Amino acid sequence: MKTNENLQEYLFLEQESQEMKRLLQDSPQQCEMKIIQLLMQYPDAPQPQNLLGIIAETKNNKILAMKHYRAAWALAPDYRPARANIDRLVDMEYHRKYYFHDQDVEDMIDKKKQRDYCVIRRKLG
């Protein structure tokens, strides 16, 4: 029963992360308030910490963003968006492609595989 509850919580928080992705463009303040409410409801979940990191990063506070991403990663080391945001933030070729939820990470992996395939094809001729 507990694992079913955990799955339901995870799916709900992933849906909320998708909603925050849309809301951040329209109303950043409302987005931040909703994320804080999620954090109060789910203090042990990585998603609200990851989202707070994105909010901090949009405000150009990379240090605070890294703290939130690391908190999300500490709460769930297998939560890929937090790890992808950490990697992206410390990358020498910094870019602002935020990873809100797991599907964003999956899309990034697919694009990387496709890019690698094209490079290999060019080299092989």
Residue, then its C-alpha position, 0 to 999 in steps of 0.5 A: m500500500k505504501t508503494n502505491e501511495n508513493l507512486q501516486e505522490y510521485l505522479f502528482l508531483e510530476q504533473e505539478s512540475q509540468e504545470m509549473k513549467r507553464l506557469l513560470q512563463d506566465s506568472p513567476q510570482q504565482c508559480e513561486m507561491k505554488i511551489i512553496q505550498l508544494l514544499m510545505q505539503y511534501p517536504d521530503a519530495p525532491q520535486p519542490q526543491n528542484l523547482l525552487g532551484i529553477i526559480a532561483e536560477t531565473k533570478n540569476n542566483k546560481i548559488l541558491a539554485m545549486k543549494h536547492y538542486r543538491a537538496a533535491w538530489a539528497l532527498a532522492p539520488d535517483y531523481r534525474p531532473a535535479r542531477a541534470n540541473i546540477d550538471r547543466l549549472v556547472d557545465m562550462e557551456y552553461h545554458r538555460k534549458y531547465y529540467f522541470h520533470d523527468q520527461d525533460v531529461e528523457d527528451m535531452i537524452d534522446k536529442k543527445k543520442q540523435r546528435d551522437y548518431c549524426v556525428i558518427r555517421r558523418k565520421l564514417g561517411 
